[in-house]
């Protein structure tokens, strides 16, 4: 399974931004394959092996800086979303309806991970369940990174009192990863 460079370029940026004095410690904690990716110029258009490019570096962030891999992955997802939503994209998210943003989720996921299938499996006027139904290399850090990404992205939008919750996790052994997104009128 692979992850696009746009998703992993924020990993070393996150560590440099949040933990600048421990950057080298984090880098040295990684396997050589991961270190090589993080030390070189990350191409935004290239695809990288998900284990070495995302899962292992994210686990190291959680273990070293948060003593909790889920918390580390979540915070990295929030940071990644904030980096993605800048300039014109921030304005687009701010003026888009909840329905528009929810409908784009599957396209966004398949643009970052391959192969990956995300679908809207439940929907009503004030809620939706986004389900990852195909993800060959499930891992809890991916589930929580995506949770942080979704939560931060909808915080910029027209959602009124948004709430996001991880209902199921392929990384924890469930058959799908499900995110409940709720909002008020």
VMD Tcl script that builds the backbone (N, CA, C; Angstrom):
set m [mol new atoms 555]
animate dup $m
set s [atomselect $m all]
$s set {name element resname resid chain x y z} {
  {N N UNK 1 A 0.841 -1.171 0.000}
  {CA C UNK 1 A 0.000 0.000 0.000}
  {C C UNK 1 A 0.888 1.237 0.000}
  {N N UNK 2 A 0.371 2.320 -0.594}
  {CA C UNK 2 A 1.176 3.531 -0.741}
  {C C UNK 2 A 0.440 4.774 -0.231}
  {N N UNK 3 A 1.246 5.780 0.092}
  {CA C UNK 3 A 0.742 7.073 0.541}
  {C C UNK 3 A 1.414 8.146 -0.313}
  {N N UNK 4 A 0.650 9.150 -0.692}
  {CA C UNK 4 A 1.180 10.212 -1.552}
  {C C UNK 4 A 2.072 11.168 -0.764}
  {N N UNK 5 A 3.050 11.731 -1.443}
  {CA C UNK 5 A 3.993 12.655 -0.820}
  {C C UNK 5 A 3.337 13.820 -0.124}
  {N N UNK 6 A 2.200 14.294 -0.635}
  {CA C UNK 6 A 1.510 15.415 0.017}
  {C C UNK 6 A 1.085 15.060 1.439}
  {N N UNK 7 A 0.818 13.788 1.689}
  {CA C UNK 7 A 0.407 13.361 3.034}
  {C C UNK 7 A 1.600 13.211 3.968}
  {N N UNK 8 A 2.761 12.870 3.431}
  {CA C UNK 8 A 3.900 12.631 4.326}
  {C C UNK 8 A 4.812 13.834 4.506}
  {N N UNK 9 A 4.728 14.803 3.621}
  {CA C UNK 9 A 5.617 15.966 3.759}
  {C C UNK 9 A 5.364 16.723 5.048}
  {N N UNK 10 A 4.161 16.612 5.590}
  {CA C UNK 10 A 3.848 17.305 6.837}
  {C C UNK 10 A 4.433 16.608 8.066}
  {N N UNK 11 A 4.878 15.380 7.927}
  {CA C UNK 11 A 5.405 14.657 9.098}
  {C C UNK 11 A 6.684 15.313 9.617}
  {N N UNK 12 A 7.729 15.468 8.792}
  {CA C UNK 12 A 8.913 16.155 9.327}
  {C C UNK 12 A 8.635 17.626 9.655}
  {N N UNK 13 A 7.727 18.262 8.908}
  {CA C UNK 13 A 7.349 19.651 9.214}
  {C C UNK 13 A 6.721 19.737 10.604}
  {N N UNK 14 A 5.882 18.779 10.932}
  {CA C UNK 14 A 5.235 18.732 12.240}
  {C C UNK 14 A 6.282 18.639 13.354}
  {N N UNK 15 A 7.215 17.709 13.202}
  {CA C UNK 15 A 8.232 17.519 14.246}
  {C C UNK 15 A 9.104 18.763 14.360}
  {N N UNK 16 A 9.519 19.336 13.234}
  {CA C UNK 16 A 10.332 20.569 13.278}
  {C C UNK 16 A 9.584 21.719 13.942}
  {N N UNK 17 A 8.288 21.798 13.689}
  {CA C UNK 17 A 7.472 22.886 14.225}
  {C C UNK 17 A 7.174 22.710 15.715}
  {N N UNK 18 A 6.785 21.519 16.100}
  {CA C UNK 18 A 6.326 21.274 17.471}
  {C C UNK 18 A 7.444 20.860 18.433}
  {N N UNK 19 A 8.456 20.166 17.905}
  {CA C UNK 19 A 9.520 19.612 18.747}
  {C C UNK 19 A 10.894 19.846 18.111}
  {N N UNK 20 A 11.234 21.099 17.840}
  {CA C UNK 20 A 12.468 21.376 17.092}
  {C C UNK 20 A 13.734 20.840 17.759}
  {N N UNK 21 A 13.789 20.852 19.066}
  {CA C UNK 21 A 14.990 20.379 19.764}
  {C C UNK 21 A 15.118 18.861 19.762}
  {N N UNK 22 A 14.019 18.172 19.490}
  {CA C UNK 22 A 14.039 16.704 19.473}
  {C C UNK 22 A 13.959 16.120 18.064}
  {N N UNK 23 A 14.051 16.974 17.050}
  {CA C UNK 23 A 13.921 16.489 15.672}
  {C C UNK 23 A 14.923 15.373 15.380}
  {N N UNK 24 A 16.178 15.578 15.703}
  {CA C UNK 24 A 17.199 14.572 15.404}
  {C C UNK 24 A 17.000 13.293 16.204}
  {N N UNK 25 A 16.503 13.409 17.422}
  {CA C UNK 25 A 16.201 12.220 18.223}
  {C C UNK 25 A 15.117 11.402 17.529}
  {N N UNK 26 A 14.074 12.093 17.082}
  {CA C UNK 26 A 12.990 11.415 16.354}
  {C C UNK 26 A 13.523 10.746 15.096}
  {N N UNK 27 A 14.308 11.493 14.327}
  {CA C UNK 27 A 14.851 10.969 13.073}
  {C C UNK 27 A 15.698 9.727 13.326}
  {N N UNK 28 A 16.532 9.760 14.344}
  {CA C UNK 28 A 17.402 8.621 14.661}
  {C C UNK 28 A 16.622 7.420 15.177}
  {N N UNK 29 A 15.416 7.642 15.682}
  {CA C UNK 29 A 14.609 6.532 16.186}
  {C C UNK 29 A 13.961 5.725 15.062}
  {N N UNK 30 A 13.997 6.269 13.856}
  {CA C UNK 30 A 13.324 5.635 12.724}
  {C C UNK 30 A 14.207 4.571 12.074}
  {N N UNK 31 A 13.576 3.558 11.456}
  {CA C UNK 31 A 14.361 2.609 10.659}
  {C C UNK 31 A 15.014 3.339 9.481}
  {N N UNK 32 A 16.077 2.798 8.963}
  {CA C UNK 32 A 16.830 3.442 7.880}
  {C C UNK 32 A 15.930 3.817 6.692}
  {N N UNK 33 A 15.001 2.945 6.333}
  {CA C UNK 33 A 14.116 3.216 5.199}
  {C C UNK 33 A 13.261 4.467 5.440}
  {N N UNK 34 A 12.764 4.605 6.652}
  {CA C UNK 34 A 11.962 5.792 6.994}
  {C C UNK 34 A 12.836 7.035 7.057}
  {N N UNK 35 A 14.013 6.895 7.643}
  {CA C UNK 35 A 14.944 8.032 7.743}
  {C C UNK 35 A 15.302 8.555 6.360}
  {N N UNK 36 A 15.543 7.655 5.436}
  {CA C UNK 36 A 15.900 8.064 4.073}
  {C C UNK 36 A 14.785 8.895 3.441}
  {N N UNK 37 A 13.551 8.507 3.674}
  {CA C UNK 37 A 12.418 9.263 3.125}
  {C C UNK 37 A 12.336 10.642 3.778}
  {N N UNK 38 A 12.446 10.687 5.100}
  {CA C UNK 38 A 12.298 11.945 5.834}
  {C C UNK 38 A 13.455 12.914 5.585}
  {N N UNK 39 A 14.648 12.385 5.344}
  {CA C UNK 39 A 15.824 13.233 5.154}
  {C C UNK 39 A 15.922 13.808 3.743}
  {N N UNK 40 A 15.341 13.141 2.789}
  {CA C UNK 40 A 15.410 13.605 1.401}
  {C C UNK 40 A 14.217 14.489 1.070}
  {N N UNK 41 A 14.306 15.143 -0.065}
  {CA C UNK 41 A 13.193 15.974 -0.524}
  {C C UNK 41 A 12.010 15.064 -0.842}
  {N N UNK 42 A 10.894 15.337 -0.191}
  {CA C UNK 42 A 9.696 14.529 -0.408}
  {C C UNK 42 A 8.932 15.140 -1.573}
  {N N UNK 43 A 8.768 14.348 -2.617}
  {CA C UNK 43 A 8.026 14.810 -3.787}
  {C C UNK 43 A 6.532 14.741 -3.487}
  {N N UNK 44 A 5.832 15.829 -3.713}
  {CA C UNK 44 A 4.397 15.871 -3.430}
  {C C UNK 44 A 3.602 14.944 -4.337}
  {N N UNK 45 A 4.136 14.624 -5.503}
  {CA C UNK 45 A 3.401 13.802 -6.466}
  {C C UNK 45 A 3.793 12.330 -6.447}
  {N N UNK 46 A 4.881 11.994 -5.778}
  {CA C UNK 46 A 5.307 10.591 -5.718}
  {C C UNK 46 A 4.508 9.819 -4.677}
  {N N UNK 47 A 4.485 8.513 -4.865}
  {CA C UNK 47 A 3.851 7.604 -3.917}
  {C C UNK 47 A 4.947 6.855 -3.175}
  {N N UNK 48 A 4.755 6.654 -1.871}
  {CA C UNK 48 A 5.747 6.036 -1.000}
  {C C UNK 48 A 5.118 4.856 -0.260}
  {N N UNK 49 A 5.943 3.883 0.161}
  {CA C UNK 49 A 5.387 2.765 0.937}
  {C C UNK 49 A 4.829 3.262 2.267}
  {N N UNK 50 A 3.597 2.922 2.559}
  {CA C UNK 50 A 2.906 3.487 3.724}
  {C C UNK 50 A 3.592 3.143 5.044}
  {N N UNK 51 A 4.140 1.944 5.164}
  {CA C UNK 51 A 4.776 1.562 6.429}
  {C C UNK 51 A 5.930 2.486 6.770}
  {N N UNK 52 A 6.871 2.633 5.839}
  {CA C UNK 52 A 8.082 3.420 6.110}
  {C C UNK 52 A 7.846 4.930 6.035}
  {N N UNK 53 A 6.912 5.346 5.208}
  {CA C UNK 53 A 6.716 6.779 5.001}
  {C C UNK 53 A 5.741 7.410 5.991}
  {N N UNK 54 A 4.787 6.650 6.494}
  {CA C UNK 54 A 3.767 7.236 7.357}
  {C C UNK 54 A 3.591 6.510 8.681}
  {N N UNK 55 A 3.393 5.211 8.647}
  {CA C UNK 55 A 3.045 4.489 9.871}
  {C C UNK 55 A 4.182 4.523 10.899}
  {N N UNK 56 A 5.376 4.127 10.515}
  {CA C UNK 56 A 6.487 4.084 11.480}
  {C C UNK 56 A 6.901 5.473 11.965}
  {N N UNK 57 A 7.015 6.481 11.078}
  {CA C UNK 57 A 7.329 7.823 11.582}
  {C C UNK 57 A 6.244 8.390 12.516}
  {N N UNK 58 A 4.981 8.083 12.233}
  {CA C UNK 58 A 3.895 8.572 13.079}
  {C C UNK 58 A 3.882 7.853 14.422}
  {N N UNK 59 A 4.117 6.561 14.413}
  {CA C UNK 59 A 4.220 5.816 15.678}
  {C C UNK 59 A 5.325 6.405 16.550}
  {N N UNK 60 A 6.462 6.723 15.933}
  {CA C UNK 60 A 7.588 7.290 16.687}
  {C C UNK 60 A 7.208 8.640 17.296}
  {N N UNK 61 A 6.451 9.451 16.574}
  {CA C UNK 61 A 5.973 10.736 17.115}
  {C C UNK 61 A 5.115 10.489 18.357}
  {N N UNK 62 A 4.188 9.575 18.255}
  {CA C UNK 62 A 3.313 9.269 19.383}
  {C C UNK 62 A 4.079 8.748 20.584}
  {N N UNK 63 A 5.001 7.832 20.343}
  {CA C UNK 63 A 5.773 7.238 21.439}
  {C C UNK 63 A 6.712 8.245 22.087}
  {N N UNK 64 A 7.431 9.020 21.284}
  {CA C UNK 64 A 8.435 9.940 21.813}
  {C C UNK 64 A 7.835 11.184 22.465}
  {N N UNK 65 A 6.858 11.790 21.823}
  {CA C UNK 65 A 6.395 13.104 22.247}
  {C C UNK 65 A 5.082 13.103 23.020}
  {N N UNK 66 A 4.276 12.064 22.877}
  {CA C UNK 66 A 2.971 12.034 23.529}
  {C C UNK 66 A 2.787 10.842 24.466}
  {N N UNK 67 A 3.688 9.879 24.381}
  {CA C UNK 67 A 3.556 8.623 25.143}
  {C C UNK 67 A 2.223 7.955 24.833}
  {N N UNK 68 A 1.712 8.241 23.631}
  {CA C UNK 68 A 0.404 7.740 23.200}
  {C C UNK 68 A 0.362 7.851 21.676}
  {N N UNK 69 A 0.408 6.711 20.976}
  {CA C UNK 69 A 0.469 6.781 19.510}
  {C C UNK 69 A -0.812 7.346 18.902}
  {N N UNK 70 A -1.947 7.107 19.537}
  {CA C UNK 70 A -3.205 7.635 19.018}
  {C C UNK 70 A -3.235 9.159 19.114}
  {N N UNK 71 A -2.809 9.686 20.244}
  {CA C UNK 71 A -2.773 11.140 20.436}
  {C C UNK 71 A -1.793 11.778 19.449}
  {N N UNK 72 A -0.626 11.183 19.284}
  {CA C UNK 72 A 0.358 11.702 18.336}
  {C C UNK 72 A -0.174 11.708 16.915}
  {N N UNK 73 A -0.826 10.618 16.518}
  {CA C UNK 73 A -1.397 10.534 15.170}
  {C C UNK 73 A -2.502 11.561 14.983}
  {N N UNK 74 A -3.357 11.727 15.993}
  {CA C UNK 74 A -4.435 12.713 15.932}
  {C C UNK 74 A -3.860 14.120 15.751}
  {N N UNK 75 A -2.873 14.492 16.562}
  {CA C UNK 75 A -2.269 15.826 16.478}
  {C C UNK 75 A -1.594 16.043 15.127}
  {N N UNK 76 A -0.974 15.015 14.587}
  {CA C UNK 76 A -0.380 15.109 13.255}
  {C C UNK 76 A -1.457 15.325 12.200}
  {N N UNK 77 A -2.615 14.677 12.349}
  {CA C UNK 77 A -3.730 14.881 11.428}
  {C C UNK 77 A -4.260 16.304 11.472}
  {N N UNK 78 A -4.359 16.865 12.679}
  {CA C UNK 78 A -4.803 18.256 12.836}
  {C C UNK 78 A -3.812 19.186 12.132}
  {N N UNK 79 A -2.526 18.967 12.363}
  {CA C UNK 79 A -1.484 19.790 11.753}
  {C C UNK 79 A -1.524 19.670 10.227}
  {N N UNK 80 A -1.657 18.459 9.735}
  {CA C UNK 80 A -1.699 18.212 8.290}
  {C C UNK 80 A -2.889 18.922 7.644}
  {N N UNK 81 A -4.028 18.880 8.305}
  {CA C UNK 81 A -5.206 19.580 7.799}
  {C C UNK 81 A -4.962 21.084 7.744}
  {N N UNK 82 A -4.378 21.620 8.810}
  {CA C UNK 82 A -4.108 23.063 8.857}
  {C C UNK 82 A -3.162 23.481 7.737}
  {N N UNK 83 A -2.193 22.632 7.410}
  {CA C UNK 83 A -1.267 22.944 6.324}
  {C C UNK 83 A -1.974 22.888 4.968}
  {N N UNK 84 A -2.910 21.937 4.827}
  {CA C UNK 84 A -3.627 21.775 3.560}
  {C C UNK 84 A -4.634 22.902 3.329}
  {N N UNK 85 A -5.210 23.414 4.421}
  {CA C UNK 85 A -6.255 24.431 4.305}
  {C C UNK 85 A -5.619 25.809 4.488}
  {N N UNK 86 A -5.014 26.269 3.454}
  {CA C UNK 86 A -4.408 27.601 3.467}
  {C C UNK 86 A -4.862 28.341 2.213}
  {N N UNK 87 A -4.827 29.621 2.288}
  {CA C UNK 87 A -5.143 30.436 1.116}
  {C C UNK 87 A -6.514 30.156 0.562}
  {N N UNK 88 A -6.561 29.900 -0.731}
  {CA C UNK 88 A -7.824 29.703 -1.433}
  {C C UNK 88 A -8.580 28.493 -0.916}
  {N N UNK 89 A -7.853 27.442 -0.497}
  {CA C UNK 89 A -8.525 26.248 0.023}
  {C C UNK 89 A -9.250 26.555 1.333}
  {N N UNK 90 A -8.665 27.423 2.152}
  {CA C UNK 90 A -9.313 27.804 3.401}
  {C C UNK 90 A -10.640 28.494 3.107}
  {N N UNK 91 A -10.627 29.396 2.137}
  {CA C UNK 91 A -11.867 30.089 1.766}
  {C C UNK 91 A -12.897 29.106 1.220}
  {N N UNK 92 A -12.449 28.161 0.400}
  {CA C UNK 92 A -13.360 27.168 -0.157}
  {C C UNK 92 A -14.018 26.353 0.952}
  {N N UNK 93 A -13.225 25.906 1.925}
  {CA C UNK 93 A -13.776 25.126 3.028}
  {C C UNK 93 A -14.718 25.983 3.867}
  {N N UNK 94 A -14.356 27.229 4.091}
  {CA C UNK 94 A -15.172 28.106 4.938}
  {C C UNK 94 A -16.555 28.382 4.339}
  {N N UNK 95 A -16.654 28.425 3.021}
  {CA C UNK 95 A -17.942 28.741 2.397}
  {C C UNK 95 A -18.702 27.509 1.917}
  {N N UNK 96 A -18.077 26.349 2.000}
  {CA C UNK 96 A -18.728 25.121 1.517}
  {C C UNK 96 A -19.712 24.582 2.537}
  {N N UNK 97 A -20.751 23.981 2.026}
  {CA C UNK 97 A -21.757 23.374 2.898}
  {C C UNK 97 A -21.213 22.072 3.481}
  {N N UNK 98 A -21.778 21.641 4.614}
  {CA C UNK 98 A -21.383 20.336 5.150}
  {C C UNK 98 A -21.545 19.214 4.124}
  {N N UNK 99 A -22.605 19.265 3.357}
  {CA C UNK 99 A -22.843 18.231 2.346}
  {C C UNK 99 A -21.718 18.183 1.316}
  {N N UNK 100 A -21.263 19.348 0.848}
  {CA C UNK 100 A -20.176 19.408 -0.127}
  {C C UNK 100 A -18.904 18.785 0.448}
  {N N UNK 101 A -18.582 19.145 1.683}
  {CA C UNK 101 A -17.354 18.633 2.310}
  {C C UNK 101 A -17.448 17.126 2.524}
  {N N UNK 102 A -18.574 16.657 3.021}
  {CA C UNK 102 A -18.767 15.215 3.244}
  {C C UNK 102 A -18.649 14.464 1.916}
  {N N UNK 103 A -19.246 15.001 0.857}
  {CA C UNK 103 A -19.197 14.338 -0.450}
  {C C UNK 103 A -17.778 14.247 -1.011}
  {N N UNK 104 A -16.900 15.165 -0.653}
  {CA C UNK 104 A -15.517 15.184 -1.150}
  {C C UNK 104 A -14.599 14.222 -0.402}
  {N N UNK 105 A -15.023 13.726 0.748}
  {CA C UNK 105 A -14.158 12.917 1.610}
  {C C UNK 105 A -13.567 11.704 0.891}
  {N N UNK 106 A -14.377 10.971 0.148}
  {CA C UNK 106 A -13.862 9.766 -0.508}
  {C C UNK 106 A -12.834 10.105 -1.573}
  {N N UNK 107 A -13.040 11.185 -2.292}
  {CA C UNK 107 A -12.079 11.609 -3.312}
  {C C UNK 107 A -10.762 12.028 -2.664}
  {N N UNK 108 A -10.860 12.738 -1.562}
  {CA C UNK 108 A -9.658 13.178 -0.854}
  {C C UNK 108 A -8.868 11.976 -0.351}
  {N N UNK 109 A -9.539 11.011 0.261}
  {CA C UNK 109 A -8.841 9.830 0.785}
  {C C UNK 109 A -8.126 9.061 -0.306}
  {N N UNK 110 A -8.786 8.842 -1.440}
  {CA C UNK 110 A -8.138 8.086 -2.517}
  {C C UNK 110 A -7.029 8.895 -3.179}
  {N N UNK 111 A -7.020 10.200 -2.964}
  {CA C UNK 111 A -5.932 11.028 -3.459}
  {C C UNK 111 A -4.690 10.979 -2.580}
  {N N UNK 112 A -4.852 10.517 -1.343}
  {CA C UNK 112 A -3.740 10.424 -0.388}
  {C C UNK 112 A -3.235 8.993 -0.205}
  {N N UNK 113 A -4.132 8.015 -0.317}
  {CA C UNK 113 A -3.792 6.622 -0.050}
  {C C UNK 113 A -4.253 5.759 -1.218}
  {N N UNK 114 A -3.402 4.792 -1.591}
  {CA C UNK 114 A -3.844 3.853 -2.622}
  {C C UNK 114 A -3.346 2.453 -2.323}
  {N N UNK 115 A -4.203 1.470 -2.491}
  {CA C UNK 115 A -5.631 1.612 -2.775}
  {C C UNK 115 A -6.393 1.988 -1.508}
  {N N UNK 116 A -7.456 2.711 -1.684}
  {CA C UNK 116 A -8.298 3.114 -0.558}
  {C C UNK 116 A -9.683 3.438 -1.088}
  {N N UNK 117 A -10.677 2.950 -0.374}
  {CA C UNK 117 A -12.055 3.281 -0.700}
  {C C UNK 117 A -12.736 3.775 0.567}
  {N N UNK 118 A -13.238 4.997 0.499}
  {CA C UNK 118 A -14.056 5.565 1.576}
  {C C UNK 118 A -15.411 5.887 0.974}
  {N N UNK 119 A -16.458 5.618 1.740}
  {CA C UNK 119 A -17.805 5.870 1.248}
  {C C UNK 119 A -18.653 6.451 2.383}
  {N N UNK 120 A -19.722 7.102 1.998}
  {CA C UNK 120 A -20.695 7.585 2.976}
  {C C UNK 120 A -21.688 6.443 3.165}
  {N N UNK 121 A -21.654 5.819 4.335}
  {CA C UNK 121 A -22.500 4.637 4.550}
  {C C UNK 121 A -23.811 4.957 5.264}
  {N N UNK 122 A -23.883 6.111 5.900}
  {CA C UNK 122 A -25.138 6.585 6.501}
  {C C UNK 122 A -25.156 8.089 6.347}
  {N N UNK 123 A -26.370 8.609 6.164}
  {CA C UNK 123 A -26.477 10.057 6.002}
  {C C UNK 123 A -27.889 10.502 6.363}
  {N N UNK 124 A -27.937 11.618 7.060}
  {CA C UNK 124 A -29.206 12.302 7.300}
  {C C UNK 124 A -28.914 13.793 7.207}
  {N N UNK 125 A -29.891 14.595 7.524}
  {CA C UNK 125 A -29.731 16.047 7.374}
  {C C UNK 125 A -28.597 16.608 8.230}
  {N N UNK 126 A -28.371 16.027 9.408}
  {CA C UNK 126 A -27.402 16.593 10.347}
  {C C UNK 126 A -26.297 15.613 10.752}
  {N N UNK 127 A -26.091 14.570 9.962}
  {CA C UNK 127 A -25.027 13.623 10.275}
  {C C UNK 127 A -24.639 12.813 9.051}
  {N N UNK 128 A -23.463 12.249 9.138}
  {CA C UNK 128 A -23.000 11.314 8.111}
  {C C UNK 128 A -22.004 10.368 8.762}
  {N N UNK 129 A -21.942 9.155 8.242}
  {CA C UNK 129 A -20.913 8.211 8.653}
  {C C UNK 129 A -20.034 7.972 7.439}
  {N N UNK 130 A -18.767 8.344 7.585}
  {CA C UNK 130 A -17.772 8.100 6.550}
  {C C UNK 130 A -17.072 6.798 6.894}
  {N N UNK 131 A -17.073 5.861 5.969}
  {CA C UNK 131 A -16.496 4.539 6.237}
  {C C UNK 131 A -15.375 4.226 5.265}
  {N N UNK 132 A -14.230 3.877 5.814}
  {CA C UNK 132 A -13.145 3.339 4.992}
  {C C UNK 132 A -13.442 1.855 4.884}
  {N N UNK 133 A -13.726 1.411 3.658}
  {CA C UNK 133 A -14.141 0.023 3.468}
  {C C UNK 133 A -13.070 -0.819 2.778}
  {N N UNK 134 A -12.067 -0.162 2.224}
  {CA C UNK 134 A -10.947 -0.888 1.615}
  {C C UNK 134 A -9.659 -0.146 1.958}
  {N N UNK 135 A -8.806 -0.806 2.717}
  {CA C UNK 135 A -7.528 -0.238 3.130}
  {C C UNK 135 A -6.640 -1.422 3.489}
  {N N UNK 136 A -5.828 -1.891 2.548}
  {CA C UNK 136 A -5.080 -3.136 2.746}
  {C C UNK 136 A -4.089 -3.147 3.908}
  {N N UNK 137 A -3.634 -1.993 4.361}
  {CA C UNK 137 A -2.663 -1.948 5.461}
  {C C UNK 137 A -3.256 -1.133 6.612}
  {N N UNK 138 A -4.263 -1.689 7.300}
  {CA C UNK 138 A -4.882 -0.909 8.369}
  {C C UNK 138 A -3.919 -0.711 9.544}
  {N N UNK 139 A -4.001 0.448 10.152}
  {CA C UNK 139 A -3.189 0.739 11.333}
  {C C UNK 139 A -3.872 1.839 12.122}
  {N N UNK 140 A -3.791 1.748 13.418}
  {CA C UNK 140 A -4.440 2.705 14.302}
  {C C UNK 140 A -3.942 4.127 14.077}
  {N N UNK 141 A -2.663 4.288 13.703}
  {CA C UNK 141 A -2.155 5.652 13.493}
  {C C UNK 141 A -2.812 6.300 12.279}
  {N N UNK 142 A -3.142 5.509 11.274}
  {CA C UNK 142 A -3.842 6.058 10.104}
  {C C UNK 142 A -5.259 6.465 10.522}
  {N N UNK 143 A -5.928 5.604 11.279}
  {CA C UNK 143 A -7.300 5.907 11.721}
  {C C UNK 143 A -7.348 7.210 12.512}
  {N N UNK 144 A -6.402 7.405 13.423}
  {CA C UNK 144 A -6.411 8.613 14.256}
  {C C UNK 144 A -5.873 9.840 13.519}
  {N N UNK 145 A -4.954 9.638 12.591}
  {CA C UNK 145 A -4.503 10.777 11.783}
  {C C UNK 145 A -5.673 11.308 10.956}
  {N N UNK 146 A -6.424 10.422 10.342}
  {CA C UNK 146 A -7.590 10.832 9.549}
  {C C UNK 146 A -8.633 11.487 10.454}
  {N N UNK 147 A -8.822 10.967 11.662}
  {CA C UNK 147 A -9.757 11.588 12.614}
  {C C UNK 147 A -9.357 13.039 12.896}
  {N N UNK 148 A -8.084 13.277 13.166}
  {CA C UNK 148 A -7.605 14.639 13.405}
  {C C UNK 148 A -7.781 15.527 12.191}
  {N N UNK 149 A -7.537 14.963 11.017}
  {CA C UNK 149 A -7.671 15.709 9.766}
  {C C UNK 149 A -9.126 16.137 9.558}
  {N N UNK 150 A -10.045 15.191 9.726}
  {CA C UNK 150 A -11.471 15.497 9.539}
  {C C UNK 150 A -11.927 16.542 10.559}
  {N N UNK 151 A -11.568 16.329 11.822}
  {CA C UNK 151 A -12.003 17.242 12.884}
  {C C UNK 151 A -11.532 18.669 12.620}
  {N N UNK 152 A -10.278 18.830 12.244}
  {CA C UNK 152 A -9.752 20.161 11.995}
  {C C UNK 152 A -10.358 20.777 10.736}
  {N N UNK 153 A -10.558 19.980 9.717}
  {CA C UNK 153 A -11.115 20.494 8.468}
  {C C UNK 153 A -12.529 21.024 8.674}
  {N N UNK 154 A -13.351 20.278 9.380}
  {CA C UNK 154 A -14.716 20.771 9.563}
  {C C UNK 154 A -14.776 21.947 10.533}
  {N N UNK 155 A -13.755 22.102 11.363}
  {CA C UNK 155 A -13.718 23.265 12.257}
  {C C UNK 155 A -13.624 24.566 11.464}
  {N N UNK 156 A -13.068 24.517 10.246}
  {CA C UNK 156 A -12.955 25.694 9.381}
  {C C UNK 156 A -14.207 25.925 8.540}
  {N N UNK 157 A -15.117 24.978 8.544}
  {CA C UNK 157 A -16.242 25.017 7.607}
  {C C UNK 157 A -17.475 25.685 8.201}
  {N N UNK 158 A -18.567 25.570 7.462}
  {CA C UNK 158 A -19.841 26.138 7.881}
  {C C UNK 158 A -20.624 25.184 8.789}
  {N N UNK 159 A -19.993 24.092 9.237}
  {CA C UNK 159 A -20.662 23.189 10.157}
  {C C UNK 159 A -20.972 23.963 11.438}
  {N N UNK 160 A -22.152 23.803 11.972}
  {CA C UNK 160 A -22.544 24.436 13.232}
  {C C UNK 160 A -22.372 23.403 14.349}
  {N N UNK 161 A -21.517 23.695 15.319}
  {CA C UNK 161 A -21.233 22.791 16.448}
  {C C UNK 161 A -20.865 21.384 15.968}
  {N N UNK 162 A -19.842 21.273 15.131}
  {CA C UNK 162 A -19.493 19.954 14.593}
  {C C UNK 162 A -18.925 19.025 15.665}
  {N N UNK 163 A -19.169 17.753 15.461}
  {CA C UNK 163 A -18.621 16.711 16.319}
  {C C UNK 163 A -18.172 15.555 15.443}
  {N N UNK 164 A -16.994 15.045 15.705}
  {CA C UNK 164 A -16.480 13.910 14.947}
  {C C UNK 164 A -16.054 12.840 15.941}
  {N N UNK 165 A -16.413 11.603 15.624}
  {CA C UNK 165 A -16.104 10.495 16.524}
  {C C UNK 165 A -15.674 9.285 15.704}
  {N N UNK 166 A -14.682 8.583 16.189}
  {CA C UNK 166 A -14.251 7.334 15.573}
  {C C UNK 166 A -15.121 6.221 16.147}
  {N N UNK 167 A -15.954 5.610 15.302}
  {CA C UNK 167 A -16.869 4.560 15.752}
  {C C UNK 167 A -16.255 3.172 15.674}
  {N N UNK 168 A -15.553 2.910 14.576}
  {CA C UNK 168 A -14.916 1.609 14.339}
  {C C UNK 168 A -13.531 1.867 13.779}
  {N N UNK 169 A -12.644 0.900 13.992}
  {CA C UNK 169 A -11.265 1.063 13.558}
  {C C UNK 169 A -10.726 -0.237 12.965}
  {N N UNK 170 A -10.350 -0.190 11.702}
  {CA C UNK 170 A -9.703 -1.349 11.095}
  {C C UNK 170 A -8.379 -1.638 11.806}
  {N N UNK 171 A -7.729 -0.586 12.281}
  {CA C UNK 171 A -6.474 -0.747 13.016}
  {C C UNK 171 A -6.653 -1.495 14.329}
  {N N UNK 172 A -7.884 -1.513 14.838}
  {CA C UNK 172 A -8.193 -2.253 16.070}
  {C C UNK 172 A -8.905 -3.575 15.771}
  {N N UNK 173 A -9.001 -3.926 14.483}
  {CA C UNK 173 A -9.573 -5.212 14.119}
  {C C UNK 173 A -10.979 -5.185 13.552}
  {N N UNK 174 A -11.607 -4.022 13.474}
  {CA C UNK 174 A -12.938 -3.944 12.869}
  {C C UNK 174 A -12.833 -4.114 11.355}
  {N N UNK 175 A -13.940 -4.436 10.704}
  {CA C UNK 175 A -13.928 -4.654 9.258}
  {C C UNK 175 A -13.899 -3.352 8.466}
  {N N UNK 176 A -14.293 -2.245 9.111}
  {CA C UNK 176 A -14.241 -0.922 8.488}
  {C C UNK 176 A -13.732 0.076 9.526}
  {N N UNK 177 A -13.332 1.246 9.048}
  {CA C UNK 177 A -13.064 2.371 9.935}
  {C C UNK 177 A -14.170 3.377 9.676}
  {N N UNK 178 A -14.943 3.679 10.711}
  {CA C UNK 178 A -16.109 4.548 10.571}
  {C C UNK 178 A -15.947 5.810 11.403}
  {N N UNK 179 A -16.209 6.943 10.748}
  {CA C UNK 179 A -16.177 8.246 11.404}
  {C C UNK 179 A -17.584 8.828 11.380}
  {N N UNK 180 A -18.111 9.130 12.560}
  {CA C UNK 180 A -19.403 9.789 12.672}
  {C C UNK 180 A -19.163 11.288 12.679}
  {N N UNK 181 A -19.795 11.986 11.749}
  {CA C UNK 181 A -19.709 13.445 11.679}
  {C C UNK 181 A -21.118 13.976 11.920}
  {N N UNK 182 A -21.268 14.818 12.955}
  {CA C UNK 182 A -22.578 15.394 13.291}
  {C C UNK 182 A -22.453 16.903 13.381}
  {N N UNK 183 A -23.559 17.587 13.134}
  {CA C UNK 183 A -23.589 19.040 13.231}
  {C C UNK 183 A -25.015 19.479 13.514}
  {N N UNK 184 A -25.160 20.738 13.875}
  {CA C UNK 184 A -26.484 21.324 14.135}
  {C C UNK 184 A -26.862 22.233 12.973}
  {N N UNK 185 A -28.147 22.581 12.899}
  {CA C UNK 185 A -28.594 23.500 11.853}
  {C C UNK 185 A -28.145 24.906 12.148}
}
mol reanalyze $m
mol bondsrecalc $m
mol representation Tube
mol addrep $m
